[in-house]
Amino acid sequence: MPRTLLGTASNLATRVRVYLAEDAVEIDEIEGYSGTRKRVLFDEVLLVTLDRRRPIGSLLIWGAIALFFTSIGAFPLLVRRPVVIPALVITILVLGGPFWAGFLLNLALGVDHVTVFGKRSTGQIRFLLRKRRAREVFALLTSRVRDAQGAAVPAAQPPVPPAGDAGGTAAA
């Protein structure tokens, strides 16, 4: 079975790509020019999680940039020049509007994280806008883990009552 890309998780220093293989989740971490590959086998998975986070760092960056460009647009009010209010509002919306939209979008939606915890390694995928895809990947991983671990460990069966006892009290 060829590997299929499930998703990515990147930051300033590393790029992470998570692939679905036949019997495992493969994590490729690229840091600069070097890369490492880790595997989390389905029968060794301890936990698969899906959670939503609101990253404080990106919210602060979006807010700071939005405030900066909004203040540039509002500069004529600070200098007390005679300005036309509709033109000022349009200038503020054009300069700061996209950054406020990014801030509010990031605040409202958050980032969905699908994390696979194995015995020796962990893989994480981030989804900023594709919330349905995050749920699909989570469902796919949990079903594959359930299939792999269900085949490895036989299911416990309820005890069979002794012959002649129908589950009630024995007649004396």
C-alpha positions as CSV (number, residue, x, y, z in Angstrom):
1,M,0.0,0.0,0.0
2,P,1.5,3.4,-0.9
3,R,1.6,6.1,1.7
4,T,-1.1,8.7,1.7
5,L,-0.7,12.1,3.2
6,L,-3.0,12.7,6.2
7,G,-1.9,16.2,7.0
8,T,0.9,18.5,8.2
9,A,2.0,20.5,11.2
10,S,4.7,23.2,10.7
11,N,6.3,26.0,12.7
12,L,9.2,28.3,12.1
13,A,11.9,25.6,12.6
14,T,10.3,22.3,11.5
15,R,7.9,20.9,8.9
16,V,6.1,17.7,9.9
17,R,4.2,15.6,7.4
18,V,2.1,12.7,8.6
19,Y,1.3,9.7,6.3
20,L,-0.9,6.7,6.5
21,A,0.8,3.5,5.7
22,E,-0.6,-0.1,5.7
23,D,0.1,-0.9,9.3
24,A,1.3,2.4,10.8
25,V,1.3,6.2,10.9
26,E,4.6,7.5,9.5
27,I,5.8,10.9,10.7
28,D,8.4,12.8,8.6
29,E,10.1,15.6,10.5
30,I,12.2,18.0,8.4
31,E,14.4,20.4,10.3
32,G,16.6,22.5,8.1
33,Y,18.3,20.1,5.8
34,S,18.0,17.0,7.9
35,G,14.9,14.8,8.3
36,T,13.8,11.9,10.5
37,R,11.1,9.4,10.0
38,K,9.2,7.9,12.9
39,R,6.5,5.3,12.9
40,V,3.6,4.6,15.2
41,L,2.3,1.1,14.6
42,F,-1.4,0.7,14.9
43,D,-1.2,-2.1,17.4
44,E,1.1,0.0,19.6
45,V,-1.2,3.1,19.7
46,L,-2.1,4.2,23.2
47,L,-4.4,7.1,22.4
48,V,-5.8,9.1,19.5
49,T,-7.2,12.6,20.3
50,L,-9.0,15.3,18.5
51,D,-9.0,18.7,20.2
52,R,-9.4,22.4,19.3
53,R,-6.9,25.0,20.5
54,R,-6.7,28.8,20.1
55,P,-3.0,29.6,19.7
56,I,-2.2,32.6,21.8
57,G,1.0,33.5,19.9
58,S,-0.8,33.9,16.5
59,L,-3.7,35.8,18.2
60,L,-1.2,38.2,19.6
61,I,0.5,38.7,16.3
62,W,-2.8,39.2,14.4
63,G,-3.9,41.7,17.0
64,A,-0.7,43.6,17.1
65,I,-0.6,43.9,13.3
66,A,-4.2,44.9,13.2
67,L,-3.7,47.6,15.9
68,F,-0.6,48.9,14.1
69,F,-2.4,49.4,10.7
70,T,-5.6,50.7,12.4
71,S,-3.5,53.3,14.2
72,I,-1.8,54.3,10.9
73,G,-5.3,54.8,9.4
74,A,-6.4,56.8,12.5
75,F,-3.3,59.0,12.5
76,P,-5.0,62.1,11.1
77,L,-7.3,62.1,14.1
78,L,-4.3,62.2,16.4
79,V,-2.7,65.1,14.6
80,R,-6.0,67.1,14.7
81,R,-6.1,67.7,11.0
82,P,-9.4,68.4,9.5
83,V,-10.5,65.1,8.0
84,V,-13.5,63.7,6.3
85,I,-15.0,61.0,8.6
86,P,-16.2,58.6,5.8
87,A,-12.8,58.7,4.2
88,L,-11.1,58.1,7.5
89,V,-13.4,55.0,8.2
90,I,-12.7,53.6,4.8
91,T,-8.9,54.1,5.3
92,I,-9.1,52.3,8.7
93,L,-11.1,49.5,7.2
94,V,-8.8,49.1,4.2
95,L,-5.6,49.1,6.3
96,G,-6.6,47.3,9.4
97,G,-9.7,45.3,8.2
98,P,-7.9,42.2,6.8
99,F,-5.9,41.8,9.9
100,W,-8.9,42.2,12.2
101,A,-10.7,39.6,10.0
102,G,-7.7,37.2,10.5
103,F,-7.7,37.8,14.2
104,L,-11.4,37.1,14.5
105,L,-11.3,34.1,12.2
106,N,-8.4,32.6,14.3
107,L,-10.3,33.4,17.5
108,A,-13.6,31.9,16.3
109,L,-12.4,28.8,14.6
110,G,-9.2,27.8,16.4
111,V,-6.9,25.0,15.2
112,D,-8.0,21.4,15.3
113,H,-5.2,19.0,16.3
114,V,-5.3,15.2,15.7
115,T,-2.7,13.5,17.8
116,V,-1.6,9.9,17.8
117,F,0.3,8.7,20.9
118,G,2.4,5.6,20.6
119,K,4.6,3.8,23.0
120,R,7.8,5.5,21.7
121,S,6.7,8.3,19.4
122,T,3.9,10.8,18.8
123,G,2.4,12.3,15.6
124,Q,0.4,15.4,15.4
125,I,-1.6,17.0,12.5
126,R,-3.0,20.5,12.5
127,F,-6.1,21.7,10.6
128,L,-6.8,25.4,10.6
129,L,-9.8,25.7,8.3
130,R,-10.6,22.1,7.3
131,K,-12.6,21.0,10.4
132,R,-14.4,18.2,8.5
133,R,-11.1,16.8,7.3
134,A,-9.9,16.7,10.9
135,R,-12.9,14.7,11.9
136,E,-12.5,12.3,8.9
137,V,-8.8,11.7,9.8
138,F,-9.7,11.1,13.4
139,A,-12.4,8.6,12.4
140,L,-10.0,6.9,10.0
141,L,-7.2,6.6,12.5
142,T,-9.5,5.3,15.3
143,S,-11.1,2.7,13.0
144,R,-7.7,1.5,11.8
145,V,-6.3,1.3,15.4
146,R,-9.5,-0.5,16.5
147,D,-9.1,-3.0,13.7
148,A,-5.4,-3.6,14.3
149,Q,-5.8,-3.9,18.1
150,G,-9.0,-6.0,17.8
151,A,-7.2,-8.5,15.6
152,A,-4.2,-8.7,17.9
153,V,-6.2,-9.3,21.1
154,P,-9.2,-11.7,21.0
155,A,-12.3,-10.1,22.4
156,A,-13.3,-11.3,25.9
157,Q,-16.4,-13.4,25.8
158,P,-18.9,-13.6,28.6
159,P,-18.6,-16.7,30.8
160,V,-20.9,-19.6,29.8
161,P,-23.1,-20.7,32.7
162,P,-22.7,-24.3,33.8
163,A,-24.8,-27.0,32.2
164,G,-28.2,-27.4,33.8
165,D,-28.3,-23.9,35.3
166,A,-30.4,-21.5,33.3
167,G,-29.1,-18.5,35.2
168,G,-31.7,-18.7,37.9
169,T,-31.5,-20.3,41.4
170,A,-31.0,-24.1,41.6
171,A,-34.0,-26.1,42.9
172,A,-33.2,-28.0,46.0
